[in-house]
Amino acid sequence: MKILGIGNAIVDVICKVNESFISNNNLTKGTMKLIFDEKDFKSLLTNLKIEKTISGGSVANSIVGLAQLGNKVGFIGKVNDDDLGNKYENGLIKENVKYFYTKKKEELPTGTCLILVTPDSERTMCTFLGTAGKINENDVSSDAIRQSEIILLEGYLWDEGKPKKAFEKAIQSANKVAMSLSDQFCVDRHKPHFLELVKNKLDITFANEQEIMSLIEAKSFEEVINFSKSLNKLIVLTRGEKGAIAINGEEIVECGIKENLKIVDLTGAGDLFAAGYLHGYVNKLSLRDCLLKGTEMSSEVIQQIGARL
């Protein structure tokens, strides 16, 4: 197997909202907020028109993108044996993703993410992790990890307690480790842990400009470049309208964005960028060609609703 993803198994519920909905509910546009009470989550959904419901989760989106490009891939993520859990598993199987998890009845329901898309196409996420946030080391198959060339992890998965143990077990068993920092909210919440991972445990780090600058508390992007060069590991960064950049020791390659796109929804842009990049990486393409493939995939996904092509 080329790549095994380990992440939060979340069903995405996509709704279009106006700007006032974001401010009235004390949300920060463009970020992800964790909601811990199922009642609070359901009350947010009241009066909203659902555009689309899709099996999601950041790493799962990347893994499906890799499968669509013809790579042999798998995924581990915890769901409940309920209606959404069944839909989630079937959604992965339809996309030729091998699902290395056996569902069982859990106390909490399958995780759900409410994706609120404002008229400017920006997405703001409210996530009720449900049973996805209870992933533990017993849910993670060491055999599946060892049989994959690379594992892909997400910052969203990291949390103290059982998820952290699952994370550590995955890293210990892996041949190579890639991880997305996921969200500035995650970076700020787990900064010392993430910095330790980036410096000492990860072979490939994916981040956007805001996340990496927050992680190292940089005042300028030049500081980010110098930090990345000093690591001698692969750091892949997206910079919005400035394109993307890959840094591997002294080798630095940049790639611009695609022009004249009809942007509909930015959900999944980073996930599909990672899919395109990793497709290039496992198929031994150059740093530049990896960046180009990542840019191509993210450009496609933002011209439609949802995070799956």
DRENDO-1510 file (C-alpha; in Angstrom, 1 decimal, always signed):
<recs>
REC; n; res; u; v; w
REC; 1; MET; +0.0; +0.0; +0.0 .
REC; 2; LYS; +1.3; +3.4; -0.9 .
REC; 3; ILE; -0.3; +5.6; +1.8 .
REC; 4; LEU; -2.4; +5.0; +4.9 .
REC; 5; GLY; -4.4; +7.9; +6.3 .
REC; 6; ILE; -5.3; +8.0; +10.0 .
REC; 7; GLY; -7.7; +10.7; +11.0 .
REC; 8; ASN; -11.0; +11.8; +12.3 .
REC; 9; ALA; -13.9; +10.0; +10.5 .
REC; 10; ILE; -16.3; +12.9; +10.1 .
REC; 11; VAL; -19.5; +13.2; +8.0 .
REC; 12; ASP; -19.5; +16.7; +6.4 .
REC; 13; VAL; -22.8; +18.6; +6.4 .
REC; 14; ILE; -22.5; +21.6; +4.0 .
REC; 15; CYS; -24.7; +24.7; +4.3 .
REC; 16; LYS; -24.7; +28.1; +2.7 .
REC; 17; VAL; -25.0; +31.0; +5.2 .
REC; 18; ASN; -24.7; +34.8; +5.2 .
REC; 19; GLU; -22.0; +36.7; +7.1 .
REC; 20; SER; -24.5; +37.6; +9.9 .
REC; 21; PHE; -24.9; +33.9; +10.8 .
REC; 22; ILE; -21.2; +33.7; +11.5 .
REC; 23; SER; -21.1; +36.8; +13.7 .
REC; 24; ASN; -24.4; +36.0; +15.5 .
REC; 25; ASN; -23.1; +32.6; +16.5 .
REC; 26; ASN; -19.7; +34.0; +17.7 .
REC; 27; LEU; -17.8; +32.0; +15.1 .
REC; 28; THR; -14.4; +33.1; +13.6 .
REC; 29; LYS; -14.7; +33.0; +9.9 .
REC; 30; GLY; -12.3; +30.6; +8.2 .
REC; 31; THR; -11.5; +28.5; +11.3 .
REC; 32; MET; -12.8; +25.3; +12.9 .
REC; 33; LYS; -14.5; +25.3; +16.2 .
REC; 34; LEU; -15.0; +22.2; +18.3 .
REC; 35; ILE; -18.5; +21.8; +19.8 .
REC; 36; PHE; -18.6; +19.4; +22.8 .
REC; 37; ASP; -22.4; +19.3; +23.4 .
REC; 38; GLU; -24.5; +17.4; +20.9 .
REC; 39; LYS; -27.5; +19.6; +21.7 .
REC; 40; ASP; -25.5; +22.8; +20.9 .
REC; 41; PHE; -24.5; +21.2; +17.6 .
REC; 42; LYS; -28.1; +20.3; +16.7 .
REC; 43; SER; -29.4; +23.8; +17.6 .
REC; 44; LEU; -26.9; +25.3; +15.1 .
REC; 45; LEU; -28.3; +23.1; +12.4 .
REC; 46; THR; -31.9; +24.3; +13.1 .
REC; 47; ASN; -33.2; +26.4; +10.2 .
REC; 48; LEU; -30.2; +25.8; +8.0 .
REC; 49; LYS; -30.7; +24.4; +4.5 .
REC; 50; ILE; -28.4; +21.4; +3.9 .
REC; 51; GLU; -26.7; +21.6; +0.5 .
REC; 52; LYS; -24.8; +18.3; +0.7 .
REC; 53; THR; -23.8; +15.5; +3.1 .
REC; 54; ILE; -20.5; +13.7; +2.4 .
REC; 55; SER; -18.1; +11.4; +4.2 .
REC; 56; GLY; -15.3; +13.7; +5.2 .
REC; 57; GLY; -12.5; +14.4; +7.6 .
REC; 58; SER; -9.3; +16.1; +6.4 .
REC; 59; VAL; -7.1; +13.1; +6.0 .
REC; 60; ALA; -9.9; +11.0; +4.6 .
REC; 61; ASN; -10.5; +13.7; +1.9 .
REC; 62; SER; -6.8; +13.5; +1.0 .
REC; 63; ILE; -6.8; +9.7; +0.9 .
REC; 64; VAL; -9.9; +9.7; -1.4 .
REC; 65; GLY; -8.1; +12.2; -3.7 .
REC; 66; LEU; -5.1; +9.8; -3.8 .
REC; 67; ALA; -7.3; +6.8; -4.7 .
REC; 68; GLN; -8.9; +8.8; -7.5 .
REC; 69; LEU; -5.4; +9.4; -8.9 .
REC; 70; GLY; -5.0; +5.6; -9.0 .
REC; 71; ASN; -2.9; +5.0; -5.8 .
REC; 72; LYS; -3.4; +2.0; -3.5 .
REC; 73; VAL; -4.5; +3.6; -0.2 .
REC; 74; GLY; -6.2; +2.9; +3.1 .
REC; 75; PHE; -7.8; +4.7; +6.0 .
REC; 76; ILE; -8.2; +4.3; +9.8 .
REC; 77; GLY; -10.9; +6.4; +11.5 .
REC; 78; LYS; -13.4; +5.6; +14.3 .
REC; 79; VAL; -17.1; +5.6; +13.6 .
REC; 80; ASN; -20.1; +4.3; +15.4 .
REC; 81; ASP; -22.2; +1.4; +14.1 .
REC; 82; ASP; -25.0; +3.8; +13.2 .
REC; 83; ASP; -26.6; +5.1; +10.1 .
REC; 84; LEU; -23.9; +7.8; +9.5 .
REC; 85; GLY; -21.2; +5.3; +10.3 .
REC; 86; ASN; -22.5; +2.9; +7.7 .
REC; 87; LYS; -22.7; +5.7; +5.1 .
REC; 88; TYR; -19.2; +6.7; +6.0 .
REC; 89; GLU; -17.8; +3.3; +5.5 .
REC; 90; ASN; -19.7; +2.7; +2.2 .
REC; 91; GLY; -18.5; +6.1; +1.0 .
REC; 92; LEU; -14.9; +5.1; +1.4 .
REC; 93; ILE; -15.3; +1.7; -0.2 .
REC; 94; LYS; -17.0; +3.2; -3.2 .
REC; 95; GLU; -13.9; +5.3; -3.7 .
REC; 96; ASN; -11.6; +2.2; -3.6 .
REC; 97; VAL; -10.2; +3.1; -0.2 .
REC; 98; LYS; -9.4; +0.1; +2.1 .
REC; 99; TYR; -11.0; +0.8; +5.5 .
REC; 100; PHE; -9.0; -0.7; +8.3 .
REC; 101; TYR; -11.5; -0.3; +11.1 .
REC; 102; THR; -14.3; -2.5; +12.3 .
REC; 103; LYS; -17.4; -0.6; +13.5 .
REC; 104; LYS; -19.1; -1.4; +16.8 .
REC; 105; LYS; -21.8; +0.1; +19.0 .
REC; 106; GLU; -20.3; +3.1; +20.8 .
REC; 107; GLU; -21.7; +5.5; +23.4 .
REC; 108; LEU; -21.2; +8.5; +21.1 .
REC; 109; PRO; -22.6; +8.9; +17.5 .
REC; 110; THR; -20.4; +9.1; +14.4 .
REC; 111; GLY; -18.7; +12.5; +14.2 .
REC; 112; THR; -20.2; +15.4; +12.2 .
REC; 113; CYS; -18.8; +18.6; +10.8 .
REC; 114; LEU; -21.0; +21.5; +9.9 .
REC; 115; ILE; -19.4; +23.4; +7.1 .
REC; 116; LEU; -20.8; +26.9; +6.7 .
REC; 117; VAL; -20.0; +28.5; +3.4 .
REC; 118; THR; -20.4; +32.3; +3.2 .
REC; 119; PRO; -21.0; +34.3; -0.1 .
REC; 120; ASP; -17.2; +34.9; -0.5 .
REC; 121; SER; -16.7; +31.0; -0.7 .
REC; 122; GLU; -14.8; +31.0; +2.6 .
REC; 123; ARG; -15.7; +28.1; +4.9 .
REC; 124; THR; -16.2; +28.1; +8.7 .
REC; 125; MET; -16.4; +24.7; +10.4 .
REC; 126; CYS; -18.2; +23.6; +13.6 .
REC; 127; THR; -17.2; +20.0; +14.5 .
REC; 128; PHE; -18.9; +17.6; +16.9 .
REC; 129; LEU; -16.3; +14.9; +17.0 .
REC; 130; GLY; -18.6; +12.2; +18.5 .
REC; 131; THR; -16.9; +8.9; +18.6 .
REC; 132; ALA; -14.2; +10.0; +16.2 .
REC; 133; GLY; -12.5; +11.9; +19.0 .
REC; 134; LYS; -12.3; +8.7; +21.1 .
REC; 135; ILE; -9.9; +6.9; +18.8 .
REC; 136; ASN; -7.3; +4.9; +20.8 .
REC; 137; GLU; -4.3; +2.8; +20.2 .
REC; 138; ASN; -6.4; -0.4; +19.9 .
REC; 139; ASP; -8.2; +1.1; +16.9 .
REC; 140; VAL; -4.9; +1.6; +15.0 .
REC; 141; SER; -3.5; -1.5; +13.2 .
REC; 142; SER; +0.3; -1.7; +13.4 .
REC; 143; ASP; +0.3; -4.2; +10.5 .
REC; 144; ALA; -1.6; -1.8; +8.2 .
REC; 145; ILE; +0.9; +0.9; +9.1 .
REC; 146; ARG; +4.0; -1.2; +8.5 .
REC; 147; GLN; +2.6; -2.3; +5.1 .
REC; 148; SER; +2.3; +1.3; +3.9 .
REC; 149; GLU; +5.1; +3.4; +2.5 .
REC; 150; ILE; +3.8; +6.6; +4.2 .
REC; 151; ILE; +1.2; +7.3; +6.9 .
REC; 152; LEU; -0.7; +10.6; +6.7 .
REC; 153; LEU; -1.9; +12.2; +10.0 .
REC; 154; GLU; -3.9; +15.3; +10.7 .
REC; 155; GLY; -3.4; +17.9; +13.4 .
REC; 156; TYR; -7.1; +17.7; +14.1 .
REC; 157; LEU; -6.6; +14.1; +15.5 .
REC; 158; TRP; -4.1; +15.2; +18.1 .
REC; 159; ASP; -5.5; +15.4; +21.6 .
REC; 160; GLU; -4.3; +14.5; +25.1 .
REC; 161; GLY; -5.2; +11.0; +26.4 .
REC; 162; LYS; -6.3; +8.2; +24.1 .
REC; 163; PRO; -6.0; +10.0; +20.7 .
REC; 164; LYS; -2.4; +11.0; +21.6 .
REC; 165; LYS; -1.5; +7.4; +22.3 .
REC; 166; ALA; -3.0; +6.3; +19.0 .
REC; 167; PHE; -1.0; +9.0; +17.3 .
REC; 168; GLU; +2.3; +7.9; +19.0 .
REC; 169; LYS; +1.7; +4.3; +18.2 .
REC; 170; ALA; +1.1; +5.2; +14.5 .
REC; 171; ILE; +4.4; +7.2; +14.3 .
REC; 172; GLN; +6.4; +4.4; +16.0 .
REC; 173; SER; +5.2; +1.8; +13.6 .
REC; 174; ALA; +5.5; +3.9; +10.4 .
REC; 175; ASN; +8.1; +3.8; +7.6 .
REC; 176; LYS; +7.6; +7.5; +6.9 .
REC; 177; VAL; +5.2; +10.1; +8.4 .
REC; 178; ALA; +3.5; +13.0; +6.8 .
REC; 179; MET; +1.2; +15.3; +8.7 .
REC; 180; SER; -1.0; +18.3; +8.1 .
REC; 181; LEU; -1.1; +21.0; +10.8 .
REC; 182; SER; -4.8; +21.3; +9.9 .
REC; 183; ASP; -5.8; +24.6; +11.3 .
REC; 184; GLN; -4.4; +27.6; +13.2 .
REC; 185; PHE; -6.8; +26.7; +16.1 .
REC; 186; CYS; -5.0; +23.3; +16.4 .
REC; 187; VAL; -1.6; +24.9; +16.2 .
REC; 188; ASP; -2.3; +27.4; +18.9 .
REC; 189; ARG; -3.8; +24.8; +21.1 .
REC; 190; HIS; -1.0; +22.2; +20.8 .
REC; 191; LYS; +2.0; +24.4; +19.8 .
REC; 192; PRO; +4.8; +22.7; +21.9 .
REC; 193; HIS; +3.6; +19.2; +20.8 .
REC; 194; PHE; +3.3; +20.2; +17.1 .
REC; 195; LEU; +6.8; +21.9; +17.1 .
REC; 196; GLU; +8.3; +18.8; +18.6 .
REC; 197; LEU; +6.6; +16.7; +15.9 .
REC; 198; VAL; +7.7; +18.9; +13.0 .
REC; 199; LYS; +11.3; +19.1; +14.3 .
REC; 200; ASN; +11.8; +15.4; +15.3 .
REC; 201; LYS; +9.1; +13.0; +14.2 .
REC; 202; LEU; +7.7; +14.0; +10.8 .
REC; 203; ASP; +9.3; +13.4; +7.4 .
REC; 204; ILE; +6.8; +15.7; +5.6 .
REC; 205; THR; +4.8; +18.6; +7.1 .
REC; 206; PHE; +1.9; +20.3; +5.3 .
REC; 207; ALA; +0.8; +23.7; +6.5 .
REC; 208; ASN; -0.6; +27.0; +5.3 .
REC; 209; GLU; +1.3; +30.2; +5.8 .
REC; 210; GLN; -0.7; +31.3; +8.9 .
REC; 211; GLU; -0.3; +27.9; +10.6 .
REC; 212; ILE; +3.5; +27.7; +10.2 .
REC; 213; MET; +4.1; +31.3; +11.2 .
REC; 214; SER; +2.0; +30.8; +14.3 .
REC; 215; LEU; +3.9; +27.5; +15.1 .
REC; 216; ILE; +7.3; +29.2; +15.2 .
REC; 217; GLU; +6.0; +32.6; +16.1 .
REC; 218; ALA; +7.6; +34.1; +13.1 .
REC; 219; LYS; +7.4; +37.8; +12.2 .
REC; 220; SER; +8.2; +37.3; +8.5 .
REC; 221; PHE; +8.0; +34.5; +6.0 .
REC; 222; GLU; +11.8; +34.7; +5.7 .
REC; 223; GLU; +12.0; +33.3; +9.2 .
REC; 224; VAL; +9.8; +30.4; +8.1 .
REC; 225; ILE; +12.2; +29.7; +5.2 .
REC; 226; ASN; +15.2; +29.7; +7.4 .
REC; 227; PHE; +13.5; +27.5; +10.0 .
REC; 228; SER; +12.4; +25.0; +7.3 .
REC; 229; LYS; +15.9; +24.9; +5.7 .
REC; 230; SER; +17.5; +24.1; +9.1 .
REC; 231; LEU; +15.3; +21.0; +9.6 .
REC; 232; ASN; +16.5; +19.1; +6.5 .
REC; 233; LYS; +13.0; +17.7; +6.2 .
REC; 234; LEU; +10.3; +18.3; +3.6 .
REC; 235; ILE; +8.1; +21.3; +4.5 .
REC; 236; VAL; +5.3; +22.0; +2.0 .
REC; 237; LEU; +3.4; +25.3; +2.5 .
REC; 238; THR; +0.4; +26.8; +0.8 .
REC; 239; ARG; +0.2; +30.6; +0.7 .
REC; 240; GLY; -3.2; +31.5; -0.8 .
REC; 241; GLU; -2.8; +33.9; -3.7 .
REC; 242; LYS; +1.0; +33.6; -3.5 .
REC; 243; GLY; +0.9; +29.9; -4.5 .
REC; 244; ALA; +2.8; +27.1; -2.8 .
REC; 245; ILE; +6.4; +26.4; -1.8 .
REC; 246; ALA; +8.3; +23.2; -1.0 .
REC; 247; ILE; +11.5; +23.4; +1.1 .
REC; 248; ASN; +13.8; +20.4; +1.5 .
REC; 249; GLY; +17.1; +21.5; +3.1 .
REC; 250; GLU; +18.7; +23.9; +0.7 .
REC; 251; GLU; +16.3; +23.1; -2.1 .
REC; 252; ILE; +13.4; +25.6; -2.4 .
REC; 253; VAL; +10.8; +25.4; -5.1 .
REC; 254; GLU; +7.8; +27.7; -5.7 .
REC; 255; CYS; +4.6; +27.3; -7.7 .
REC; 256; GLY; +2.0; +29.9; -8.6 .
REC; 257; ILE; -1.8; +29.5; -8.4 .
REC; 258; LYS; -4.1; +28.8; -11.4 .
REC; 259; GLU; -5.7; +31.9; -12.7 .
REC; 260; ASN; -9.4; +32.7; -13.6 .
REC; 261; LEU; -11.0; +30.0; -11.5 .
REC; 262; LYS; -14.7; +30.2; -10.6 .
REC; 263; ILE; -14.3; +29.7; -6.9 .
REC; 264; VAL; -17.4; +28.2; -5.2 .
REC; 265; ASP; -16.2; +26.7; -1.9 .
REC; 266; LEU; -12.7; +26.6; -0.4 .
REC; 267; THR; -13.6; +23.4; +1.6 .
REC; 268; GLY; -11.0; +20.7; +1.0 .
REC; 269; ALA; -8.5; +23.0; -0.8 .
REC; 270; GLY; -5.6; +22.0; +1.6 .
REC; 271; ASP; -6.7; +18.3; +1.7 .
REC; 272; LEU; -6.7; +17.9; -2.1 .
REC; 273; PHE; -3.4; +19.9; -2.4 .
REC; 274; ALA; -1.8; +17.3; +0.0 .
REC; 275; ALA; -3.3; +14.5; -2.1 .
REC; 276; GLY; -1.8; +15.9; -5.3 .
REC; 277; TYR; +1.5; +16.5; -3.7 .
REC; 278; LEU; +1.7; +13.1; -2.1 .
REC; 279; HIS; +0.7; +11.5; -5.4 .
REC; 280; GLY; +3.8; +13.1; -7.0 .
REC; 281; TYR; +5.9; +12.2; -4.0 .
REC; 282; VAL; +5.1; +8.4; -4.0 .
REC; 283; ASN; +5.5; +8.3; -7.8 .
REC; 284; LYS; +8.9; +9.9; -7.6 .
REC; 285; LEU; +8.1; +13.2; -9.3 .
REC; 286; SER; +10.3; +16.3; -8.8 .
REC; 287; LEU; +9.5; +18.9; -6.1 .
REC; 288; ARG; +8.1; +21.2; -8.7 .
REC; 289; ASP; +5.9; +18.6; -10.3 .
REC; 290; CYS; +4.6; +17.6; -6.9 .
REC; 291; LEU; +3.6; +21.2; -6.2 .
REC; 292; LEU; +2.0; +21.5; -9.7 .
REC; 293; LYS; -0.1; +18.3; -9.0 .
REC; 294; GLY; -1.2; +19.6; -5.6 .
REC; 295; THR; -2.2; +23.0; -7.2 .
REC; 296; GLU; -4.1; +21.2; -9.9 .
REC; 297; MET; -6.1; +19.1; -7.4 .
REC; 298; SER; -6.9; +22.1; -5.1 .
REC; 299; SER; -7.9; +24.2; -8.1 .
REC; 300; GLU; -10.4; +21.6; -9.1 .
REC; 301; VAL; -12.0; +21.1; -5.7 .
REC; 302; ILE; -12.6; +24.8; -5.0 .
REC; 303; GLN; -14.7; +25.2; -8.1 .
REC; 304; GLN; -17.4; +22.9; -6.7 .
REC; 305; ILE; -19.3; +22.4; -3.4 .
REC; 306; GLY; -17.6; +19.9; -1.0 .
REC; 307; ALA; -14.2; +18.5; -0.4 .
REC; 308; ARG; -14.4; +15.5; -2.8 .
REC; 309; LEU; -13.8; +15.5; -6.5 .
</recs>
